[in-house]
Amino acid sequence: MLLNRRALLGHSAALTTLAALTPLRTALGQTEPSPPPASGDPSGLATQPFSYDALILEAEVAAKRPYVAPPRPRPDITATIDYATWGAIKFRTDKAPFATDGAYPVTFFHLGQYFQSAVRMHIVRDGMATEVTYSPDLFDMPADSPARRLPPDSGFAGFRFQEWSGSDDWRSQDWLAFLGASYLRAIGASGQYGLSARGVAINPALPDTPEEFPSFTAFYIAEQTDPEAPVVVCARLDGPSITGAYRFTARRGTDRTQGVTIDVEASLFLRQDVARLCLMPVTSMFWFGENGRERPFDWRPEVHDSDGLALWLADGERIWRPLNNPTATRVSAFGAENPRGFGLMQRDREFDHYRDGVFYDRRPSLWVEPLAPLGRGAIQLLEIPTNDEIHDNIGAFWVPEGPARAGASYRLRYRMHWRDSTPYPAETVAQVVSTRYGRGGQPGLPRPDGVYKIAVEFDRPEVLTRIPYGVMPEVVVSTSAGEIVRTHVEPVPGGNVWRAFFDLKIPADTIAEVRLYLALNGEPLTETWAGQFDAAALFPAR
């Protein structure tokens, strides 16, 4: 789950230096590239009929056969193409498909140390797919680059869509990228990359089972000429335990203030039993934020791509779970039936809260909206300890109820919204804007041992202005461990923000799941704050 991918995210074109989708454990298992003569131009090469239905059938048939890990072209060479060497290899935009006859030019990523398996690339026109073959002439690279020693049929690592070909900056700006295993990433309304999505996650964070990284082994990129129409990409997934077929329908448009929306259709087939099958997975980074008392020795106030998990359940309840950087790997589960959506969000949009030129305040949120009923299962949150911003240590995904057995199949339809905020803001409840921890007790009095204060702030003026002057809303709070010993609520001066306090008495070696919301006359005024409190991590013994 950990990814070494932080340094490149300073701006939307950062993928030109290293696309940060690199699993440290590279179970990529990608398909061997086909061997026609090298050519960056698909015209004149052999074509074959293509349809998404045929791709699904191919995946279904493959699931009945043993998985064969494909060879990687000259791993002795690709292993020497390290971070800096890989970043110096640039795709020539004058060779990009759709640069002159399409809306969004496509550029390709070179193989390297972290991307050693080739992925087959195809351009689809009028139902016919033509493979794009690798040539070193497609790339600008230093004269002494080890990539020059690769054979002519080596293949590509991934691809991305550049901005509209009618814009002045399309050669340097991109908006959607597929690179590494089944990872993809899109920019948000602020033009930044940040968190990632995956096609599927297999067995993450299990104590005795290594995580498996299925890969997109072939892409089929449809011809597109209208910048206001979506781009369509089909992909084949393969791995030791699973096969699949995907269709991504991504909308960008010439108005760059709206972020990116991607509709996903997926058909998955299990080769083997899977202990933890994670569907619609999202991956992000949280190092430290306002809710950490023991801040790392760092010059910035906060460092994170996302600060919370948001959930919208079938009954309408909204839940906010602030993210933690735990002392040990933890998985939290929120049982649900047909949830309306979930996402890893970056709610804090104040530059002064980060003070970093890579602009964490502009990182996109990713909201996942099911377009077909999911049934029963759980939205699970994975939190992994990290000591740096270069590691992706947060995951959120849907785990269906029941065992995932060999021979089972799954059909998914969902929409990914890469935006600054949720696409469906709550109209009747206020949302959490901050979580802070401190010593329990009252100022001026002896502070009791084992008592901790938690402060949660809510903001949404159109909701909170309904509170009559002089009336205090009720603090509704419960805990799975320990004891709530004091509650208090007050308006925050200078804005329409309300702050709820409570003291939690709990042993230092205990972790509590705490839920809180504000109510007026028995009706919720706010979403539910669902925090995990670990006294040993927040207040380590000295």
MIGU-651330 format. One record per residue (C-alpha): residue number from 0; residue in one letter; chain; z, x negated, y negated. Coordinates in steps of 0.5 Angstrom, whole numbers, m for minus. Layout:
<atoms>
  lumpa  miba  gulum     zz     xx     yy
    NUM     A      A      Z      X      Y
...
</atoms>
This chain:
<atoms>
  lumpa  miba  gulum     zz     xx     yy
      0     M      A      0      0      0
      1     L      A      1     m6     m5
      2     L      A     m5     m8     m9
      3     N      A     m6    m14    m13
      4     R      A    m10    m11    m18
      5     R      A     m6    m11    m25
      6     A      A     m9    m16    m30
      7     L      A    m16    m13    m30
      8     L      A    m14     m6    m33
      9     G      A    m14     m8    m41
     10     H      A    m20     m4    m42
     11     S      A    m25      1    m39
     12     A      A    m30     m5    m37
     13     A      A    m25     m9    m34
     14     L      A    m28     m8    m27
     15     T      A    m33    m13    m29
     16     T      A    m27    m19    m28
     17     L      A    m24    m16    m22
     18     A      A    m24     m9    m20
     19     A      A    m17     m9    m18
     20     L      A    m18     m4    m11
     21     T      A    m16    m10     m7
     22     P      A    m11     m8     m1
     23     L      A     m7    m15      1
     24     R      A     m8    m12      8
     25     T      A    m15    m12      9
     26     A      A    m17     m7     15
     27     L      A    m23     m5     12
     28     G      A    m27     m4     18
     29     Q      A    m34     m3     15
     30     T      A    m41     m3     18
     31     E      A    m46     m8     19
     32     P      A    m51     m8     13
     33     S      A    m58     m7     16
     34     P      A    m63    m13     16
     35     P      A    m69    m11     12
     36     P      A    m72    m16      7
     37     A      A    m67    m17      1
     38     S      A    m69    m13     m5
     39     G      A    m66    m10    m11
     40     D      A    m71     m5    m12
     41     P      A    m71      1     m6
     42     S      A    m78      3     m8
     43     G      A    m83      1     m2
     44     L      A    m77      0      3
     45     A      A    m77      5      9
     46     T      A    m74     12      8
     47     Q      A    m71     17     12
     48     P      A    m69     24     11
     49     F      A    m61     25      9
     50     S      A    m57     31      8
     51     Y      A    m49     32      8
     52     D      A    m49     36     14
     53     A      A    m52     31     18
     54     L      A    m47     26     15
     55     I      A    m42     30     18
     56     L      A    m45     31     25
     57     E      A    m46     23     25
     58     A      A    m38     22     23
     59     E      A    m36     28     29
     60     V      A    m40     24     34
     61     A      A    m37     17     32
     62     A      A    m30     20     33
     63     K      A    m32     21     40
     64     R      A    m34     13     41
     65     P      A    m29      7     41
     66     Y      A    m28      4     34
     67     V      A    m32     m3     34
     68     A      A    m30     m7     28
     69     P      A    m37    m10     25
     70     P      A    m38    m17     23
     71     R      A    m37    m19     16
     72     P      A    m43    m24     13
     73     R      A    m41    m31     13
     74     P      A    m33    m30     12
     75     D      A    m33    m38     11
     76     I      A    m36    m37      5
     77     T      A    m34    m30      2
     78     A      A    m27    m33      3
     79     T      A    m28    m38     m2
     80     I      A    m30    m33     m7
     81     D      A    m23    m32    m10
     82     Y      A    m21    m28    m16
     83     A      A    m24    m33    m22
     84     T      A    m31    m34    m18
     85     W      A    m32    m27    m16
     86     G      A    m31    m25    m23
     87     A      A    m36    m30    m26
     88     I      A    m41    m26    m21
     89     K      A    m44    m21    m26
     90     F      A    m49    m16    m23
     91     R      A    m56    m16    m28
     92     T      A    m56     m9    m31
     93     D      A    m64    m10    m32
     94     K      A    m64     m9    m24
     95     A      A    m59     m3    m24
     96     P      A    m62      4    m21
     97     F      A    m63      9    m26
     98     A      A    m63      4    m32
     99     T      A    m70      7    m34
    100     D      A    m71     13    m30
    101     G      A    m64     16    m30
    102     A      A    m58     19    m33
    103     Y      A    m52     14    m31
    104     P      A    m54      7    m28
    105     V      A    m51      4    m22
    106     T      A    m49     m3    m21
    107     F      A    m46     m6    m15
    108     F      A    m40    m11    m14
    109     H      A    m41    m17    m10
    110     L      A    m38    m19     m4
    111     G      A    m32    m24     m5
    112     Q      A    m25    m26     m2
    113     Y      A    m22    m19     m2
    114     F      A    m28    m15     m1
    115     Q      A    m31    m19      5
    116     S      A    m34    m13      9
    117     A      A    m41    m11      7
    118     V      A    m42     m3      5
    119     R      A    m49      0      6
    120     M      A    m52      3     m1
    121     H      A    m57      8     m1
    122     I      A    m61     12     m6
    123     V      A    m63     19     m5
    124     R      A    m69     22     m8
    125     D      A    m72     29     m6
    126     G      A    m68     29      1
    127     M      A    m70     22      3
    128     A      A    m65     16      3
    129     T      A    m68      9      2
    130     E      A    m63      3      3
    131     V      A    m62     m2     m3
    132     T      A    m62     m9      0
    133     Y      A    m58    m15     m3
    134     S      A    m61    m21     m6
    135     P      A    m58    m26    m10
    136     D      A    m63    m25    m15
    137     L      A    m59    m19    m17
    138     F      A    m53    m22    m20
    139     D      A    m52    m28    m25
    140     M      A    m48    m33    m22
    141     P      A    m46    m40    m24
    142     A      A    m51    m45    m21
    143     D      A    m45    m48    m16
    144     S      A    m42    m41    m14
    145     P      A    m41    m41     m6
    146     A      A    m44    m34     m7
    147     R      A    m51    m38     m7
    148     R      A    m50    m40      0
    149     L      A    m50    m33      3
    150     P      A    m56    m30      7
    151     P      A    m60    m25      4
    152     D      A    m58    m19      8
    153     S      A    m51    m20      6
    154     G      A    m50    m13      3
    155     F      A    m45    m11     m3
    156     A      A    m38     m9     m4
    157     G      A    m38     m3     m8
    158     F      A    m41      0    m14
    159     R      A    m40      4    m20
    160     F      A    m43      8    m25
    161     Q      A    m44      6    m32
    162     E      A    m44     10    m38
    163     W      A    m50     14    m40
    164     S      A    m56     10    m41
    165     G      A    m58     13    m48
    166     S      A    m51     10    m51
    167     D      A    m51      3    m54
    168     D      A    m46      1    m49
    169     W      A    m48      3    m43
    170     R      A    m49     m4    m40
    171     S      A    m41     m6    m41
    172     Q      A    m38      0    m40
    173     D      A    m37      4    m34
    174     W      A    m33     10    m32
    175     L      A    m33     11    m24
    176     A      A    m32      6    m19
    177     F      A    m32      5    m11
    178     L      A    m29     m1     m9
    179     G      A    m25     m3     m3
    180     A      A    m23      1      3
    181     S      A    m23      8      1
    182     Y      A    m21      7     m6
    183     L      A    m24     10    m12
    184     R      A    m22     10    m19
    185     A      A    m25     14    m26
    186     I      A    m23     13    m33
    187     G      A    m19     18    m37
    188     A      A    m20     21    m44
    189     S      A    m18     15    m47
    190     G      A    m23     11    m44
    191     Q      A    m18      7    m39
    192     Y      A    m18      5    m32
    193     G      A    m11      6    m29
    194     L      A     m9      9    m22
    195     S      A    m13     10    m16
    196     A      A    m15     15    m11
    197     R      A    m17     14     m4
    198     G      A    m21     18      1
    199     V      A    m15     18      6
    200     A      A     m9     14      8
    201     I      A     m6     13     15
    202     N      A      1     11     17
    203     P      A      3      8     10
    204     A      A     11      6     10
    205     L      A     12      7     17
    206     P      A     18      2     20
    207     D      A     14      0     27
    208     T      A      7      2     25
    209     P      A      2     m2     21
    210     E      A     m2      2     15
    211     E      A     m9      3     17
    212     F      A    m14      2     12
    213     P      A    m20      6     14
    214     S      A    m27      4      9
    215     F      A    m33      8      6
    216     T      A    m38      4     10
    217     A      A    m44      7      7
    218     F      A    m46     11      1
    219     Y      A    m51     15     m1
    220     I      A    m52     16     m9
    221     A      A    m57     22    m11
    222     E      A    m62     21    m16
    223     Q      A    m59     24    m23
    224     T      A    m63     25    m30
    225     D      A    m59     30    m34
    226     P      A    m53     26    m37
    227     E      A    m49     33    m37
    228     A      A    m50     35    m30
    229     P      A    m46     32    m25
    230     V      A    m47     26    m21
    231     V      A    m47     26    m13
    232     V      A    m45     21     m8
    233     C      A    m44     22     m1
    234     A      A    m40     17      4
    235     R      A    m39     15     11
    236     L      A    m31     14     13
    237     D      A    m30     10     19
    238     G      A    m23      6     22
    239     P      A    m20      5     28
    240     S      A    m16     12     28
    241     I      A    m21     16     24
    242     T      A    m28     18     22
    243     G      A    m31     22     16
    244     A      A    m36     25     11
    245     Y      A    m35     26      4
    246     R      A    m39     29     m2
    247     F      A    m36     27     m9
    248     T      A    m39     31    m15
    249     A      A    m37     28    m21
    250     R      A    m38     30    m28
    251     R      A    m38     26    m34
    252     G      A    m42     28    m40
    253     T      A    m44     25    m46
    254     D      A    m37     27    m50
    255     R      A    m33     22    m48
    256     T      A    m26     25    m50
    257     Q      A    m26     30    m44
    258     G      A    m24     25    m38
    259     V      A    m27     25    m31
    260     T      A    m27     31    m26
    261     I      A    m29     30    m19
    262     D      A    m30     35    m14
    263     V      A    m29     33     m7
    264     E      A    m31     36      0
    265     A      A    m29     32      6
    266     S      A    m29     33     14
    267     L      A    m25     28     18
    268     F      A    m24     27     25
    269     L      A    m19     23     29
    270     R      A    m20     18     34
    271     Q      A    m13     17     36
    272     D      A     m6     20     34
    273     V      A     m4     19     27
    274     A      A      4     18     26
    275     R      A      3     20     18
    276     L      A     m4     23     16
    277     C      A     m4     23      9
    278     L      A    m10     27      5
    279     M      A    m12     27     m2
    280     P      A     m8     21     m3
    281     V      A     m6     18    m10
    282     T      A     m4     11    m11
    283     S      A     m1      8    m18
    284     M      A      4      3    m21
    285     F      A     11      4    m23
    286     W      A     15     m3    m25
    287     F      A     20      0    m30
    288     G      A     21      5    m35
    289     E      A     26      9    m39
    290     N      A     30     11    m33
    291     G      A     32      4    m31
    292     R      A     39      1    m33
    293     E      A     37     m6    m30
    294     R      A     31     m7    m34
    295     P      A     27    m14    m31
    296     F      A     27    m20    m36
    297     D      A     21    m18    m39
    298     W      A     19    m17    m47
    299     R      A     16    m10    m46
    300     P      A     20     m4    m46
    301     E      A     17     m1    m40
    302     V      A     11     m2    m35
    303     H      A      8      3    m31
    304     D      A      1      7    m30
    305     S      A      5     13    m28
    306     D      A     12     15    m30
    307     G      A     13     22    m25
    308     L      A     10     26    m20
    309     A      A      8     33    m22
    310     L      A      8     39    m17
    311     W      A      6     46    m18
    312     L      A      8     50    m12
    313     A      A      5     57    m10
    314     D      A     11     61    m13
    315     G      A      9     58    m20
    316     E      A     15     53    m20
    317     R      A     14     47    m24
    318     I      A     17     41    m21
    319     W      A     18     34    m25
    320     R      A     20     28    m21
    321     P      A     21     21    m25
    322     L      A     19     15    m21
    323     N      A     23     10    m19
    324     N      A     23      2    m17
    325     P      A     27      3    m11
    326     T      A     31     m3     m8
    327     A      A     28     m1     m1
    328     T      A     22      3      1
    329     R      A     23     11      1
    330     V      A     19     17      2
    331     S      A     21     23     m1
    332     A      A     18     30      2
    333     F      A     17     37     m2
    334     G      A     16     42      3
    335     A      A     10     47      1
    336     E      A      5     52      3
    337     N      A     m1     52     m1
    338     P      A      1     49     m7
    339     R      A     m3     50    m13
    340     G      A     m3     42    m15
    341     F      A      0     35    m15
    342     G      A     m1     29    m19
    343     L      A      2     22    m21
    344     M      A      2     23    m29
    345     Q      A      3     18    m35
    346     R      A      7     23    m40
    347     D      A      9     18    m44
    348     R      A      4     16    m49
    349     E      A      7     12    m55
    350     F      A      5      5    m56
    351     D      A     11      3    m58
    352     H      A     15      5    m51
    353     Y      A     10     m1    m48
    354     R      A      8     m5    m54
    355     D      A      3     m8    m49
    356     G      A     m5    m10    m51
    357     V      A     m7     m7    m44
    358     F      A     m5      0    m47
    359     Y      A     m1      3    m41
    360     D      A      0      9    m46
    361     R      A     m8     10    m45
    362     R      A     m7     10    m37
    363     P      A    m10     16    m34
    364     S      A     m6     22    m30
    365     L      A     m9     24    m24
    366     W      A     m8     32    m22
    367     V      A    m11     34    m15
    368     E      A    m12     41    m15
    369     P      A    m14     44     m8
    370     L      A    m20     49     m8
    371     A      A    m18     51     m1
    372     P      A    m12     53      2
    373     L      A     m8     48      5
    374     G      A     m3     52      9
    375     R      A      4     49     11
    376     G      A      6     42     10
    377     A      A      9     37      5
    378     I      A      7     33     m2
    379     Q      A     10     26      0
    380     L      A     12     21     m5
    381     L      A     12     14     m3
    382     E      A     16      9     m7
    383     I      A     16      1     m5
    384     P      A     20     m4     m9
    385     T      A     16     m9    m14
    386     N      A     18    m15    m18
    387     D      A     11    m15    m22
    388     E      A      6    m10    m25
    389     I      A      0    m13    m21
    390     H      A      2     m9    m15
    391     D      A      1     m2    m13
    392     N      A      8      1    m11
    393     I      A      7      8    m11
    394     G      A      3     13     m7
    395     A      A      3     21     m7
    396     F      A     m1     25     m2
    397     W      A     m1     32      2
    398     V      A      1     31     10
    399     P      A      0     37     14
    400     E      A      5     41     18
    401     G      A      4     39     25
    402     P      A      2     33     29
    403     A      A     m4     29     28
    404     R      A     m7     29     35
    405     A      A    m14     25     37
    406     G      A    m19     30     37
    407     A      A    m17     34     31
    408     S      A    m21     35     25
    409     Y      A    m20     37     18
    410     R      A    m24     40     13
    411     L      A    m22     39      5
    412     R      A    m24     42     m1
    413     Y      A    m21     39     m8
    414     R      A    m22     37    m15
    415     M      A    m19     31    m18
    416     H      A    m18     31    m26
    417     W      A    m17     24    m29
    418     R      A    m14     26    m36
    419     D      A     m9     25    m41
    420     S      A     m5     31    m38
    421     T      A     m5     36    m33
    422     P      A    m11     41    m34
    423     Y      A     m7     47    m33
    424     P      A     m1     46    m38
    425     A      A      5     51    m36
    426     E      A      5     57    m41
    427     T      A     12     59    m40
    428     V      A     17     53    m39
    429     A      A     18     47    m43
    430     Q      A     17     40    m39
    431     V      A     21     34    m38
    432     V      A     19     28    m43
    433     S      A     25     23    m41
    434     T      A     30     21    m36
    435     R      A     36     17    m38
    436     Y      A     42     14    m34
    437     G      A     49     11    m37
    438     R      A     56     11    m36
    439     G      A     60     18    m34
    440     G      A     66     20    m38
    441     Q      A     67     21    m45
    442     P      A     67     16    m51
    443     G      A     74     14    m53
    444     L      A     77     15    m46
    445     P      A     77     11    m40
    446     R      A     71     11    m36
    447     P      A     72     13    m29
    448     D      A     69      9    m23
    449     G      A     64     12    m19
    450     V      A     62     17    m25
    451     Y      A     55     17    m28
    452     K      A     51     20    m34
    453     I      A     44     23    m33
    454     A      A     41     26    m39
    455     V      A     34     30    m39
    456     E      A     30     32    m45
    457     F      A     25     38    m45
    458     D      A     20     39    m50
    459     R      A     15     45    m51
    460     P      A     16     48    m58
    461     E      A     13     54    m56
    462     V      A     18     56    m51
    463     L      A     24     53    m54
    464     T      A     23     56    m60
    465     R      A     25     63    m56
    466     I      A     32     60    m56
    467     P      A     36     64    m61
    468     Y      A     40     60    m67
    469     G      A     47     59    m64
    470     V      A     45     61    m57
    471     M      A     46     55    m52
    472     P      A     42     55    m46
    473     E      A     45     55    m39
    474     V      A     44     48    m35
    475     V      A     43     50    m28
    476     V      A     44     43    m24
    477     S      A     45     42    m16
    478     T      A     46     36    m12
    479     S      A     45     34     m5
    480     A      A     51     29     m5
    481     G      A     57     28    m10
    482     E      A     60     33    m15
    483     I      A     57     35    m21
    484     V      A     63     34    m26
    485     R      A     61     36    m33
    486     T      A     55     39    m36
    487     H      A     53     40    m43
    488     V      A     46     42    m47
    489     E      A     44     41    m54
    490     P      A     38     41    m59
    491     V      A     36     34    m61
    492     P      A     36     33    m68
    493     G      A     29     32    m71
    494     G      A     25     36    m67
    495     N      A     24     42    m62
    496     V      A     27     38    m56
    497     W      A     33     40    m52
    498     R      A     37     35    m48
    499     A      A     41     37    m42
    500     F      A     47     32    m40
    501     F      A     51     32    m33
    502     D      A     56     27    m30
    503     L      A     55     26    m23
    504     K      A     61     23    m19
    505     I      A     58     20    m13
    506     P      A     60     14     m8
    507     A      A     56      7    m10
    508     D      A     53      7     m3
    509     T      A     50     14     m3
    510     I      A     43     17     m6
    511     A      A     43     24     m9
    512     E      A     37     29    m10
    513     V      A     39     32    m16
    514     R      A     35     38    m19
    515     L      A     36     41    m26
    516     Y      A     33     46    m31
    517     L      A     35     50    m37
    518     A      A     35     58    m37
    519     L      A     36     63    m41
    520     N      A     39     70    m39
    521     G      A     37     68    m32
    522     E      A     30     66    m33
    523     P      A     28     59    m33
    524     L      A     26     56    m40
    525     T      A     24     49    m37
    526     E      A     20     46    m31
    527     T      A     25     43    m25
    528     W      A     27     36    m26
    529     A      A     28     33    m19
    530     G      A     31     26    m19
    531     Q      A     33     21    m14
    532     F      A     39     18    m16
    533     D      A     41     11    m13
    534     A      A     48      8    m16
    535     A      A     47      2    m12
    536     A      A     40      1    m15
    537     L      A     42      3    m22
    538     F      A     49      0    m23
    539     P      A     49     m6    m19
    540     A      A     56     m9    m17
    541     R      A     57    m15    m22
</atoms>
